[in-house]
Amino acid sequence: MIRTQPGTASLALYGAIDVVLVTVFVLIGRASHNEGPLGTLSTLWPFLAGLALGWVVTRAWRDPVSIAWIGVGVWASTVVVGMLLRILSGQGVQVSFVVVAAIVLGVFLLGWRWIAMLVLRRKAREHTPVA
């Protein structure tokens, strides 16, 4: 498959999707523990930092929809760096939380990329001239 460099608007959208999904993960978690919205930022920032680092390390702007290297790298960075920063900032990190975070963030961060990849492949086939 031939890939083209995504435009600025597309990159902003892809980055926003990641940020929104990480935020949704945090909001769901806080709601499931009957925690109010006031502490959302303290729960959110470690994961957003991990997400940002994942984008930089994988150079996600080159092909943000890629699952194999970029998607997995962004997901792993979000979880691992997020948990490390939670530990360093004195927030709790139980094994069950790590497992749930890894699964939910995996479904979120890899899932939208998989859907986008299918849509882009279908569009590419529709625009390919038939010989």
C-alpha positions as CSV (number, residue, x, y, z in Angstrom):
1,M,0.0,0.0,0.0
2,I,1.3,3.4,-0.9
3,R,1.2,5.9,2.0
4,T,1.2,9.6,1.7
5,Q,2.3,12.1,4.3
6,P,-0.8,13.2,6.2
7,G,-1.7,16.8,6.1
8,T,-1.7,19.1,9.1
9,A,-5.4,18.9,9.6
10,S,-5.3,15.1,9.5
11,L,-2.5,15.0,12.0
12,A,-4.4,17.3,14.4
13,L,-7.4,15.0,14.1
14,Y,-5.4,11.8,14.7
15,G,-3.6,13.4,17.7
16,A,-7.0,14.7,19.0
17,I,-8.5,11.2,18.7
18,D,-5.7,9.8,20.9
19,V,-6.1,12.5,23.5
20,V,-9.9,12.1,23.6
21,L,-9.6,8.4,24.0
22,V,-7.1,8.6,26.8
23,T,-9.3,11.2,28.5
24,V,-12.3,8.9,28.1
25,F,-10.4,6.1,29.7
26,V,-9.5,8.3,32.7
27,L,-13.1,9.6,33.0
28,I,-14.5,6.1,32.9
29,G,-12.1,4.9,35.6
30,R,-12.8,7.8,37.9
31,A,-16.6,7.4,37.5
32,S,-16.3,3.6,38.2
33,H,-14.6,4.5,41.5
34,N,-17.1,7.2,42.3
35,E,-14.4,9.9,42.1
36,G,-15.4,13.4,41.2
37,P,-14.2,15.4,38.2
38,L,-11.9,17.6,40.3
39,G,-9.0,15.1,40.3
40,T,-9.3,14.3,36.6
41,L,-6.2,16.3,35.6
42,S,-4.0,14.6,38.2
43,T,-5.1,11.2,36.9
44,L,-4.9,12.3,33.3
45,W,-1.5,14.0,33.0
46,P,0.8,10.9,33.4
47,F,-1.1,9.2,30.5
48,L,-1.0,12.2,28.3
49,A,2.7,12.6,28.9
50,G,3.2,8.9,28.0
51,L,1.0,9.5,24.9
52,A,3.1,12.5,23.8
53,L,6.3,10.6,24.3
54,G,5.0,7.7,22.3
55,W,4.2,10.1,19.4
56,V,7.7,11.5,19.5
57,V,9.5,8.1,19.9
58,T,7.6,6.4,17.1
59,R,7.5,9.6,15.0
60,A,3.7,9.0,14.7
61,W,3.2,12.0,12.5
62,R,4.7,10.1,9.6
63,D,1.9,7.5,9.6
64,P,-0.4,7.9,12.6
65,V,-2.8,5.2,11.4
66,S,-0.1,2.5,11.4
67,I,-0.8,-0.2,13.9
68,A,2.3,-2.4,13.8
69,W,5.0,0.0,15.0
70,I,3.4,3.3,15.6
71,G,0.1,2.2,17.2
72,V,1.7,-0.4,19.4
73,G,4.5,2.0,20.4
74,V,2.1,4.8,21.3
75,W,-0.1,2.4,23.3
76,A,2.9,0.9,25.1
77,S,4.4,4.3,25.9
78,T,1.0,5.6,27.1
79,V,0.6,2.7,29.6
80,V,4.3,2.2,30.7
81,V,5.2,5.9,31.0
82,G,1.8,6.7,32.5
83,M,2.3,4.1,35.2
84,L,5.8,5.2,35.9
85,L,4.8,8.8,36.3
86,R,1.9,7.8,38.6
87,I,4.4,6.0,40.8
88,L,6.9,8.9,40.8
89,S,4.1,11.4,41.6
90,G,2.8,9.2,44.5
91,Q,-0.4,8.0,42.8
92,G,-1.5,4.4,43.3
93,V,-0.6,1.7,40.8
94,Q,-2.1,-1.7,41.6
95,V,-1.5,-4.7,39.3
96,S,-5.2,-4.9,38.4
97,F,-5.2,-1.2,37.4
98,V,-2.2,-1.8,35.1
99,V,-3.9,-4.8,33.5
100,V,-7.2,-2.9,33.0
101,A,-5.4,0.2,31.7
102,A,-3.3,-1.9,29.2
103,I,-6.4,-3.6,27.9
104,V,-8.7,-0.6,27.6
105,L,-6.0,1.7,26.2
106,G,-5.0,-1.1,23.8
107,V,-8.6,-1.4,22.5
108,F,-8.9,2.4,22.3
109,L,-5.5,3.4,20.8
110,L,-5.2,0.4,18.5
111,G,-8.9,0.0,17.7
112,W,-9.4,3.4,16.1
113,R,-6.3,2.9,14.0
114,W,-7.6,-0.5,12.8
115,I,-10.9,1.1,11.8
116,A,-9.1,4.0,10.1
117,M,-6.9,1.6,8.2
118,L,-9.9,-0.3,6.9
119,V,-11.6,2.9,5.8
120,L,-8.5,4.2,4.1
121,R,-7.9,0.8,2.3
122,R,-11.5,0.9,1.1
123,K,-11.2,4.4,-0.2
124,A,-7.9,3.5,-1.9
125,R,-9.6,0.6,-3.7
126,E,-12.6,2.8,-4.7
127,H,-10.2,5.3,-6.3
128,T,-8.0,2.8,-8.1
129,P,-8.8,2.7,-11.8
130,V,-9.8,-0.7,-13.1
131,A,-7.8,-1.9,-16.1
